Amino acid sequence: MAERFELEMGGFESEELLDFFALKCGPLFYNQAVLDVQTVLRDRFESIESDLWALEKN
């Protein structure tokens, strides 16, 4: 912050800033992670389903 904005920050101010970003941006990252996991699981289940169909006997 000192180099970019010419603003001196102590530990308390830094922690407050991180808490603010976590509060405002955290849900966005969390929701994207949930969507990413859904995609991976969907692909995995499709693969398992395909493998199970291959094991079926007529």
FISERO-993714 format. One record per atom (N, C-alpha, C): residue number from 1; atom name; x, y, z negated. Coordinates in steps of 0.02 Angstrom, whole numbers. Example, Ala and Ser with C-alpha at 12.3 -4.5 7.8 and 13.67 -1.06 7.14 Angstrom:
BEGIN
<num=1 | atomo=N | xx=660 | yy=-284 | zz=-390>;
<num=1 | atomo=CA | xx=615 | yy=-225 | zz=-390>;
<num=1 | atomo=C | xx=660 | yy=-165 | zz=-390>;
<num=2 | atomo=N | xx=642 | yy=-112 | zz=-354>;
<num=2 | atomo=CA | xx=684 | yy=-53 | zz=-357>;
<num=2 | atomo=C | xx=645 | yy=2 | zz=-394>;
// end
This chain:
BEGIN
<num=1 | atomo=N | xx=42 | yy=-60 | zz=0>;
<num=1 | atomo=CA | xx=0 | yy=0 | zz=0>;
<num=1 | atomo=C | xx=44 | yy=63 | zz=0>;
<num=2 | atomo=N | xx=100 | yy=58 | zz=-33>;
<num=2 | atomo=CA | xx=144 | yy=116 | zz=-37>;
<num=2 | atomo=C | xx=172 | yy=134 | zz=31>;
<num=3 | atomo=N | xx=192 | yy=84 | zz=69>;
<num=3 | atomo=CA | xx=221 | yy=98 | zz=135>;
<num=3 | atomo=C | xx=167 | yy=119 | zz=185>;
<num=4 | atomo=N | xx=112 | yy=85 | zz=185>;
<num=4 | atomo=CA | xx=60 | yy=97 | zz=236>;
<num=4 | atomo=C | xx=17 | yy=159 | zz=221>;
<num=5 | atomo=N | xx=-2 | yy=167 | zz=159>;
<num=5 | atomo=CA | xx=-49 | yy=221 | zz=141>;
<num=5 | atomo=C | xx=-20 | yy=272 | zz=93>;
<num=6 | atomo=N | xx=43 | yy=266 | zz=78>;
<num=6 | atomo=CA | xx=75 | yy=311 | zz=30>;
<num=6 | atomo=C | xx=36 | yy=313 | zz=-36>;
<num=7 | atomo=N | xx=18 | yy=254 | zz=-60>;
<num=7 | atomo=CA | xx=-23 | yy=247 | zz=-120>;
<num=7 | atomo=C | xx=12 | yy=199 | zz=-167>;
<num=8 | atomo=N | xx=28 | yy=223 | zz=-226>;
<num=8 | atomo=CA | xx=60 | yy=180 | zz=-276>;
<num=8 | atomo=C | xx=5 | yy=144 | zz=-315>;
<num=9 | atomo=N | xx=14 | yy=79 | zz=-322>;
<num=9 | atomo=CA | xx=-35 | yy=38 | zz=-359>;
<num=9 | atomo=C | xx=1 | yy=-3 | zz=-411>;
<num=10 | atomo=N | xx=-30 | yy=-6 | zz=-469>;
<num=10 | atomo=CA | xx=-4 | yy=-49 | zz=-522>;
<num=10 | atomo=C | xx=-39 | yy=-117 | zz=-519>;
<num=11 | atomo=N | xx=-25 | yy=-158 | zz=-568>;
<num=11 | atomo=CA | xx=-55 | yy=-225 | zz=-570>;
<num=11 | atomo=C | xx=-130 | yy=-223 | zz=-576>;
<num=12 | atomo=N | xx=-156 | yy=-179 | zz=-616>;
<num=12 | atomo=CA | xx=-229 | yy=-175 | zz=-626>;
<num=12 | atomo=C | xx=-264 | yy=-155 | zz=-561>;
<num=13 | atomo=N | xx=-237 | yy=-105 | zz=-526>;
<num=13 | atomo=CA | xx=-267 | yy=-83 | zz=-463>;
<num=13 | atomo=C | xx=-262 | yy=-137 | zz=-410>;
<num=14 | atomo=N | xx=-207 | yy=-172 | zz=-409>;
<num=14 | atomo=CA | xx=-198 | yy=-227 | zz=-360>;
<num=14 | atomo=C | xx=-249 | yy=-282 | zz=-372>;
<num=15 | atomo=N | xx=-258 | yy=-300 | zz=-435>;
<num=15 | atomo=CA | xx=-307 | yy=-352 | zz=-452>;
<num=15 | atomo=C | xx=-378 | yy=-330 | zz=-435>;
<num=16 | atomo=N | xx=-394 | yy=-268 | zz=-449>;
<num=16 | atomo=CA | xx=-460 | yy=-242 | zz=-431>;
<num=16 | atomo=C | xx=-472 | yy=-244 | zz=-355>;
<num=17 | atomo=N | xx=-420 | yy=-226 | zz=-317>;
<num=17 | atomo=CA | xx=-425 | yy=-227 | zz=-244>;
<num=17 | atomo=C | xx=-436 | yy=-299 | zz=-219>;
<num=18 | atomo=N | xx=-398 | yy=-346 | zz=-246>;
<num=18 | atomo=CA | xx=-407 | yy=-416 | zz=-226>;
<num=18 | atomo=C | xx=-476 | yy=-442 | zz=-245>;
<num=19 | atomo=N | xx=-501 | yy=-424 | zz=-304>;
<num=19 | atomo=CA | xx=-568 | yy=-443 | zz=-324>;
<num=19 | atomo=C | xx=-620 | yy=-415 | zz=-276>;
<num=20 | atomo=N | xx=-611 | yy=-352 | zz=-255>;
<num=20 | atomo=CA | xx=-657 | yy=-321 | zz=-208>;
<num=20 | atomo=C | xx=-658 | yy=-358 | zz=-142>;
<num=21 | atomo=N | xx=-598 | yy=-374 | zz=-115>;
<num=21 | atomo=CA | xx=-595 | yy=-411 | zz=-52>;
<num=21 | atomo=C | xx=-626 | yy=-480 | zz=-59>;
<num=22 | atomo=N | xx=-613 | yy=-513 | zz=-114>;
<num=22 | atomo=CA | xx=-642 | yy=-579 | zz=-125>;
<num=22 | atomo=C | xx=-718 | yy=-575 | zz=-127>;
<num=23 | atomo=N | xx=-744 | yy=-524 | zz=-159>;
<num=23 | atomo=CA | xx=-817 | yy=-516 | zz=-163>;
<num=23 | atomo=C | xx=-847 | yy=-501 | zz=-95>;
<num=24 | atomo=N | xx=-815 | yy=-458 | zz=-56>;
<num=24 | atomo=CA | xx=-843 | yy=-437 | zz=8>;
<num=24 | atomo=C | xx=-828 | yy=-486 | zz=65>;
<num=25 | atomo=N | xx=-769 | yy=-515 | zz=65>;
<num=25 | atomo=CA | xx=-748 | yy=-557 | zz=121>;
<num=25 | atomo=C | xx=-753 | yy=-632 | zz=106>;
<num=26 | atomo=N | xx=-752 | yy=-648 | zz=42>;
<num=26 | atomo=CA | xx=-755 | yy=-719 | zz=22>;
<num=26 | atomo=C | xx=-812 | yy=-758 | zz=53>;
<num=27 | atomo=N | xx=-874 | yy=-732 | zz=50>;
<num=27 | atomo=CA | xx=-929 | yy=-769 | zz=79>;
<num=27 | atomo=C | xx=-921 | yy=-782 | zz=154>;
<num=28 | atomo=N | xx=-891 | yy=-735 | zz=190>;
<num=28 | atomo=CA | xx=-881 | yy=-745 | zz=262>;
<num=28 | atomo=C | xx=-834 | yy=-804 | zz=275>;
<num=29 | atomo=N | xx=-779 | yy=-806 | zz=238>;
<num=29 | atomo=CA | xx=-731 | yy=-861 | zz=246>;
<num=29 | atomo=C | xx=-761 | yy=-927 | zz=223>;
<num=30 | atomo=N | xx=-799 | yy=-925 | zz=169>;
<num=30 | atomo=CA | xx=-831 | yy=-985 | zz=143>;
<num=30 | atomo=C | xx=-881 | yy=-1013 | zz=193>;
<num=31 | atomo=N | xx=-923 | yy=-969 | zz=220>;
<num=31 | atomo=CA | xx=-973 | yy=-992 | zz=268>;
<num=31 | atomo=C | xx=-941 | yy=-1019 | zz=331>;
<num=32 | atomo=N | xx=-886 | yy=-989 | zz=353>;
<num=32 | atomo=CA | xx=-851 | yy=-1015 | zz=412>;
<num=32 | atomo=C | xx=-822 | yy=-1084 | zz=397>;
<num=33 | atomo=N | xx=-796 | yy=-1093 | zz=337>;
<num=33 | atomo=CA | xx=-769 | yy=-1158 | zz=318>;
<num=33 | atomo=C | xx=-824 | yy=-1211 | zz=318>;
<num=34 | atomo=N | xx=-883 | yy=-1193 | zz=293>;
<num=34 | atomo=CA | xx=-940 | yy=-1240 | zz=293>;
<num=34 | atomo=C | xx=-958 | yy=-1259 | zz=365>;
<num=35 | atomo=N | xx=-960 | yy=-1210 | zz=410>;
<num=35 | atomo=CA | xx=-975 | yy=-1225 | zz=480>;
<num=35 | atomo=C | xx=-922 | yy=-1270 | zz=511>;
<num=36 | atomo=N | xx=-859 | yy=-1257 | zz=495>;
<num=36 | atomo=CA | xx=-805 | yy=-1298 | zz=522>;
<num=36 | atomo=C | xx=-811 | yy=-1370 | zz=497>;
<num=37 | atomo=N | xx=-827 | yy=-1379 | zz=434>;
<num=37 | atomo=CA | xx=-836 | yy=-1447 | zz=406>;
<num=37 | atomo=C | xx=-895 | yy=-1481 | zz=439>;
<num=38 | atomo=N | xx=-950 | yy=-1445 | zz=450>;
<num=38 | atomo=CA | xx=-1008 | yy=-1474 | zz=483>;
<num=38 | atomo=C | xx=-989 | yy=-1500 | zz=552>;
<num=39 | atomo=N | xx=-950 | yy=-1463 | zz=589>;
<num=39 | atomo=CA | xx=-928 | yy=-1484 | zz=656>;
<num=39 | atomo=C | xx=-886 | yy=-1547 | zz=652>;
<num=40 | atomo=N | xx=-838 | yy=-1548 | zz=606>;
<num=40 | atomo=CA | xx=-795 | yy=-1607 | zz=599>;
<num=40 | atomo=C | xx=-836 | yy=-1668 | zz=579>;
<num=41 | atomo=N | xx=-881 | yy=-1660 | zz=531>;
<num=41 | atomo=CA | xx=-922 | yy=-1716 | zz=509>;
<num=41 | atomo=C | xx=-969 | yy=-1740 | zz=564>;
<num=42 | atomo=N | xx=-998 | yy=-1694 | zz=602>;
<num=42 | atomo=CA | xx=-1042 | yy=-1714 | zz=657>;
<num=42 | atomo=C | xx=-1004 | yy=-1756 | zz=708>;
<num=43 | atomo=N | xx=-944 | yy=-1735 | zz=725>;
<num=43 | atomo=CA | xx=-903 | yy=-1773 | zz=772>;
<num=43 | atomo=C | xx=-885 | yy=-1841 | zz=743>;
<num=44 | atomo=N | xx=-868 | yy=-1843 | zz=679>;
<num=44 | atomo=CA | xx=-848 | yy=-1905 | zz=647>;
<num=44 | atomo=C | xx=-907 | yy=-1954 | zz=645>;
<num=45 | atomo=N | xx=-967 | yy=-1929 | zz=628>;
<num=45 | atomo=CA | xx=-1025 | yy=-1973 | zz=626>;
<num=45 | atomo=C | xx=-1044 | yy=-1999 | zz=695>;
<num=46 | atomo=N | xx=-1037 | yy=-1957 | zz=745>;
<num=46 | atomo=CA | xx=-1050 | yy=-1980 | zz=814>;
<num=46 | atomo=C | xx=-1002 | yy=-2036 | zz=833>;
<num=47 | atomo=N | xx=-940 | yy=-2030 | zz=813>;
<num=47 | atomo=CA | xx=-890 | yy=-2081 | zz=827>;
<num=47 | atomo=C | xx=-907 | yy=-2146 | zz=790>;
<num=48 | atomo=N | xx=-926 | yy=-2140 | zz=727>;
<num=48 | atomo=CA | xx=-945 | yy=-2199 | zz=688>;
<num=48 | atomo=C | xx=-1006 | yy=-2232 | zz=718>;
<num=49 | atomo=N | xx=-1055 | yy=-2192 | zz=737>;
<num=49 | atomo=CA | xx=-1116 | yy=-2219 | zz=767>;
<num=49 | atomo=C | xx=-1099 | yy=-2257 | zz=832>;
<num=50 | atomo=N | xx=-1055 | yy=-2228 | zz=872>;
<num=50 | atomo=CA | xx=-1033 | yy=-2261 | zz=934>;
<num=50 | atomo=C | xx=-998 | yy=-2327 | zz=918>;
<num=51 | atomo=N | xx=-956 | yy=-2327 | zz=868>;
<num=51 | atomo=CA | xx=-921 | yy=-2389 | zz=848>;
<num=51 | atomo=C | xx=-970 | yy=-2442 | zz=824>;
<num=52 | atomo=N | xx=-1021 | yy=-2422 | zz=788>;
<num=52 | atomo=CA | xx=-1071 | yy=-2469 | zz=764>;
<num=52 | atomo=C | xx=-1111 | yy=-2499 | zz=822>;
<num=53 | atomo=N | xx=-1129 | yy=-2458 | zz=871>;
<num=53 | atomo=CA | xx=-1164 | yy=-2484 | zz=929>;
<num=53 | atomo=C | xx=-1122 | yy=-2535 | zz=966>;
<num=54 | atomo=N | xx=-1057 | yy=-2525 | zz=968>;
<num=54 | atomo=CA | xx=-1013 | yy=-2571 | zz=1002>;
<num=54 | atomo=C | xx=-1010 | yy=-2638 | zz=966>;
<num=55 | atomo=N | xx=-1023 | yy=-2638 | zz=901>;
<num=55 | atomo=CA | xx=-1021 | yy=-2700 | zz=862>;
<num=55 | atomo=C | xx=-1086 | yy=-2740 | zz=865>;
<num=56 | atomo=N | xx=-1140 | yy=-2709 | zz=889>;
<num=56 | atomo=CA | xx=-1203 | yy=-2744 | zz=892>;
<num=56 | atomo=C | xx=-1199 | yy=-2803 | zz=940>;
<num=57 | atomo=N | xx=-1233 | yy=-2856 | zz=921>;
<num=57 | atomo=CA | xx=-1235 | yy=-2916 | zz=963>;
<num=57 | atomo=C | xx=-1305 | yy=-2922 | zz=994>;
<num=58 | atomo=N | xx=-1306 | yy=-2947 | zz=1054>;
<num=58 | atomo=CA | xx=-1370 | yy=-2957 | zz=1088>;
<num=58 | atomo=C | xx=-1399 | yy=-3023 | zz=1073>;
// end
